[in-house]
């Protein structure tokens, strides 16, 4: 696949953090008296900004309650530091090899800027990325605003980049602006969901991803 820039989602694509996010959301919400939801409900909103995620999980939630859940979530989530061992096996090499091949690498994530900055540093991946965009500084997926901002940074067109992600929000975001995408099946959503957004490819292993990227 001949593209100038590769844009990665973070949670569930580069880093094995989906279960920790789901657990943190469950703990924060139920401790405040909100009903416990099925685990898949918490997993399904991963990729959205926190405001959008909580609105889907608990329709009609007040801003005050949303703030309390977010504070509780942050308390639980940041007790666990993202380390190089949390990166999906082989994905650090994918990023490093893309850079060695002269391709730009960036991140488009539903995480907060605070959360991403912490993870970029503690995981050791931060040095590889030219630009990163977070949901709390632009618009939440699947709105394509963060991809548009990344394209402006590089001065390229959508067809010259590819979005790699594990959720329908990642792939829908790319589809909205005509950017190719690659779905990975080791995160939140599987082929039956990812396939609905016309991805260039869906892969279920890192070697398959390397093949699609021409590494």
GUPADO-205163 format. One record per residue: x, y, z of N, C-alpha, C, O in turn; residue in three letters. Coordinates in steps of 0.02 Angstrom, whole numbers, plus 50000, padded with zeros to 5 digits. Example, Ala and Ser with C-alpha at 12.3 -4.5 7.8 and 13.67 -1.06 7.14 Angstrom:
BEGIN
506604971650390506154977550390506604983550390507124983450423ala/506424988850354506844994750357506455000250394506705005750402ser/
***
This chain:
BEGIN
500434994050000500005000050000500445006250000500835007350047unk/500405010249948500855015849939500535022349964500195025849926unk/500645023950028500395030150057500965033750092501455030650113unk/500905040350098501425044350129501385044350205501895044950239unk/500775043750231500655044550302500215038850328499715037050296unk/500395036150385499995031050418499745033950485500135036150526unk/499085033850493498775036650553498495030950595498095026950571unk/498715030450657498505025050701498005027450753498075032950781unk/497515023350767497135023850829497605021450884498105018150870unk/497445022950946497875020851002497615014651038497885009251030unk/497075015551077496815010051118496505004551074496065005951033unk/496734998451083496454992851045496784991850978496654986850944unk/497204996550957497564995950893498314995350905498624990550883unk/498595000150940499304999850959499394996651028499874993051040unk/498934998251073499024996351143498444992051167497864993451152unk/498594986851204498104982151230497804985051294498004983251350unk/497314989451286497044993151343496284992951347495984996051391unk/495964989251302495234989351298494914986951362494454990151388unk/495154981351390494844978751451494944983451510494494984151552unk/495524986551513495654991251568495194997351564494954999851615unk/495064999751503494605005351494493905003351516493575006951552unk/493684997451493493014995051510492934994251586492424996251614unk/493434991351617493414990351690493394997051727493024997751776unk/493785001851704493805008351736493145012051730492915015251778unk/492835011651672492175014751662491655011451706491245014851738unk/491655004851709491185001151750491245003151823490745004551856unk/491855003151849491975004851918491745011951934491405013151984unk/491935016651892491775023751905491025024951904490765028551947unk/490675021951857489955023051851489555019651906489115022651936unk/489715013351919489315009651968489435012152039488975011852081unk/490025014652054490155017352121489745023552134489625025452192unk/489525026852080489095032852088488355031152082487935035652081unk/488205024652080487505022552079487195021552011486595020252007unk/487585022251959487315021051892487295013551879487715009851906unk/486825011151840486755003951831487355000851797487675003851753unk/487504994651818488044990951785487794988651717487244985951712unk/488194989551666488014987551599488404981451579488894979651611unk/488174978251525488554972551498489254974951478489344980651456unk/489734970551485490424972351468490484974851397490864979551384unk/490114971851351490154973851281489924981051271490154984451225unk/489484983451314489244990351308489824995151321489905000151285unk/490224993651372490794997951386491324997451332491645002451313unk/491424991351306491924990451252491714994051188492124996851153unk/491064993951175490824996451111490925003951102490975006351046unk/490965007751156491045015051150491765017251150491915023151144unk/492235012451158492945014251157493125016851088492975013751037unk/493445022551087493595026051025493255032751021493495037350988unk/492685033351056492335039751059492665044151112493025041651156unk/492545050651108492745055051163492335053251224491795050351218unk/492575055051283492245053051345491535055851350491085052351373unk/491435062051330490755064951333490275060851290489735059051312unk/490475059551228490055055851182489945048651207489405045851199unk/490455045751236490405038951261489895038451318489475033951319unk/489935043151366489485043051423488765044651402488295041951431unk/488685048851353488005050251328487685044051298487075043151302unk/488085039851267487825033651238487685028351292487195024751290unk/488135028051341488055023051394487475024651440487095020251460unk/487405031051457486895033251505486505039151477486625044851496unk/486045037851430485665043251398485325047751449485025045351497unk/485375054351439485065059051484485485060951544485265064751587unk/486095058251549486535059651605486675067151608486785070451557unk/486685069751670486815076951678487565078351671487975073851678unk/487725084551657488425086451652488785085551719489375083751720unk/488435086751773488735085951838488925078651851489475077151874unk/488455074051835488605066951844489145064651796489565060451813unk/489135067351736489645065651687490345067551714490815063751707unk/490385073351743491025075651771491255070951827491845069351832unk/490795068751869490965064251924491215057551898491695054751925unk/490885054951847491105048551818491795049451786492225045051794unk/491895054951751492545055951718493105056451770493645053851759unk/492965059651825493475060151878493625053251907494205051551919unk/493105049251919493205042551945493565038151895493995034151914unk/493385038851832493715034951779494455036551777494875031951774unk/494625042951779495335044851776495715041951836496285039751829unk/495395041951894495715039251954495885031851944496445029651959unk/495405027951919495525020851908496015019751851496485015751856unk/495905023251795496305021951736497045023351747497465019451726unk/497205028951779497905030951786498275027151841498865028351851unk/497925022751875498285018451923498725013451887499205010751915unk/498565012151824498955007451783499325011351730499005014651688unk/499975011051730500385014651682500475010451619500605004451623unk/500405013651561500525010151498501275009251489501655014051489unk/501485003051482502195001451474502314998451404501834996751369unk/502944997851385503074994551320502774987551316502614985151261unk/502684984151373502384977451373501644977551356501364972351339unk/501324983351360500614983951343500504984951268499934984551245unk/501034986351232500964987151159500854980251128501194975451146unk/500374979751082500264973351050500904970951017501264974850986unk/501054964551025501684961851000501784963350926501354961850884unk/502344966350911502514967850842502324974750819502564977050767unk/501874978150855501644984650831502164990150839502174994850799unk/502584989750890503114994750896503594994250837503834999350812unk/503724988250814504154987250756503824989850692504164992650648unk/503164989050687502804991750629502904999250624503055001950571unk/502815002750680502885009950681503605011950665503715016450624unk/504075008650696504785010250685504985009050612505355012950583unk/504735003650584504915002050514504585006850465504885008450413unk/503995009150480503675014250438504095020550437504195023550384unk/504335022550495504745028650499505405027650461505645032150426unk/505695021750469506325020350434506235020450358506695022050321unk/505615018750336505465018850265505285025850240505115026650181unk/505305030750284505175037650264504455039650264504275044850236unk/504035035750295503325037550298503165041350362503465040050414unk/502695045950358502475049450417502025045050460501645041050433unk/502065045750525501635042050572501305046950620501625051550645unk/500665045850633500295050250679499765046150715499645040350699unk/499445049450763498925046150804498295050350804498325056450811unk/497725046950795497065050150802496675045950852496515040150838unk/496535048650910496265044650965495685048051001495625054151002unk/495275043851031494735046351074494975048051144494595050551185unk/495605046651159495875048151225495905055651236495865059651189unk/495965057551299496095064551315496825066151302497235061551298unk/496985072451294497685074451285498105072251345498665069851336unk/497845073051405498215070951465498365063551462498925061351476unk/497865059651444497955052351442498445050251389498855045751400unk/498395053251330498845051351276499565053351292500015049451280unk/499665059451317500345061651331500695056951381501275055351374unk/500315054851431500595050151480500785043551446501325040851458unk/500335041051404500455034651371501015035051319501395030251312unk/501055040551284501595041351234502275040951267502735037851240unk/502335043951325502965043951361503115037151391503665034451381unk/502645034451428502775028251465502835022151420503165017251438unk/502525022351361502565016651315503205016751274503415011551248unk/503515022651268504105023351226503955024551153504415024951112unk/503315025051135503125025951064503125033151042503125034550982unk/503115037751089502995044751072503465047751021503265051950981unk/504095045551021504585048450977504455047150903504725050450859unk/504025042250889503905040350820503385044650784503335044450723unk/502995048550822502415051950792502545059350780502785062950824unk/502375061550719502465068550701501925072950732502065078650752unk/501315070350736500745074150761500255069250792500175063650768unk/499925071350845499395067250876498795071750888498865077650904unk/498205068850881497585072650892497135068650938497065062550932unk/496825072250986496415069151038495705071951035495585077451011unk/495235067951061494535069851057494375076251095493915079951076unk/494735077651149494565083451190494855090051164494765095251195unk/495215089751107495495095851079495225097151009495405102150977unk/494805092750984494505093550918493805090750923493435092450969unk/493605086350876492945083150880493025075650887493515072750862unk/492555072550921492585065350931492465061550867492085063750824unk/492795055850860492615051150807491865049550814491605049550870unk/491515048250759491755047450691491795053950650491895053650589unk/491705059750682491815065950645492545065950621492995064350660unk/492675067650558493345067150530493805073050545494355073450516unk/493595077550589493995083550600494725082050618495175085350591unk/494845077250661495545075950680495955073450622496545074950617unk/495655069650577496015067450517496155073450472496695073950443unk/495675077850465495775083750423496345088050450496735090750411unk/496395088650516496935092550546497615089250535498115092750524unk/497635082750536498255079150523498455080050450499045081050435unk/497975079750404498125080750333498405087750320498865088550281unk/498125092750353498375099550346499095100050370499505103250338unk/499245096750425499925096750452500425094150400500965097050391unk/500245088750365500695085750316500645089050247501085088250205unk/500095092650235499985095550170499835090450116500085091050060unk/499435085450134499275080050087498525079250081498135082050119unk/498315075250031497615073650020497425067150055497865063150072unk/496775066050067496555059950102496815053450071496985048750107unk/496855053150004497085047049970497815045449983498045039949968unk/498195050250010498905049250022499045046750093499625046150112unk/498525045350131498605042850199498155036850209497725035350168unk/498255033250264497825027750282497695028050358498155029450397unk/497075026650378496885026250448496855018950469496525014950437unk/497205017250522497205010450549496865010450617497075014050662unk/496335006550624495975006450687495584999950699495494995950654unk/495364999150761495014993050780494264994050789493904989250805unk/494015000150779493305001350790492965004250728493275006950682unk/492315003650729491915006450674491995014050671491935017050618unk/492125017150728492205024450730492825026650691492815031750656unk/493355022750696493965024150659493835023850583494015028350546unk/493515018450563493425017250491492895021950462492955024050404unk/492375023450501491865028150476492165035150469492015038750421unk/492595037050516492925043550513493315044250448493285049350414unk/493695038950430494075039150368493625039050307493745042750259unk/493105034950310492645034450253492325041150236492205042650178unk/492175045050287491835051450276492235056350234491945060750202unk/492895055650233493295060250193493675056750136494125059550106unk/493485050550123493785047050067494505044750080494895044150033unk/494675043550142495335041050160495315033450164494855030750194unk/495795029950135495835022750143495905020950217496175024850257unk/495665015050235495735012750304495905005450307495785001650259unk/496185003450363496324996350376496034994750445496184998150494unk/495614989750448495324987550511495744981950541495954977450505unk/495864982350606496224976950641495734973450688495344976750722unk/495774966850690495284963050728495494961250799495144957450833unk/496064964050823496284962150890496044967050943496264966751001unk/495594971650925495344976550974494614975550989494404970351014unk/494204980650975493504980750995493044977150946492684972550964unk/493054979250883492574976750834492894971650787493484971950772unk/492474967150763492714961850719492514963250647492214968350631unk/492694958550604492614959250532491904960950511491794964950465unk/491404957950544490714959150524490504966350533490094968950495unk/490794969750582490654976850594491114981250552490884985850519unk/491754979750554492254983850518492124983950443492244988950409unk/491884978350417491764977850345491234982450319491184983450258unk/490824985250363490294989650341490524996550320490125000650297unk/491174998050327491435004650312491945004650256492365009050251unk/491884999650212492294999250151493035000150162493345004150128unk/493334996550211494054997250221494454994450163494214990150126unk/495054996950155495514994150105495674986850121495744982650077unk/495724985450187495864978650209495654977950282495604982850319unk/495524971650302495414969950372495924964450388495954959450352unk/496304965350441496824960450458496714957750529496424961150572unk/496934951550539496864948650606497534946950638497554943650689unk/498074949250607498734948150636499204953750614499094956950563unk/499724954750654500214959950638500594958250573500714962650533unk/500794951850562501104950350498500664952050438500914954350387unk/500004950950444499554952750389499544960250379499524962650323unk/499564964150434499584971350429500224973550394500214977950351unk/500784970550412501414972250380501374970950305501634974850265unk/501054965550286500984964050215500584969250178500764971250122unk/500034971450208499614976550176499994983150169499924986650119unk/500394984750219500774991050219501414990550176501744995650165unk/501574984650154502174983850112502814983950152503334986350127unk/502794981550214503394981550256503744974650254504254973650286unk/
***
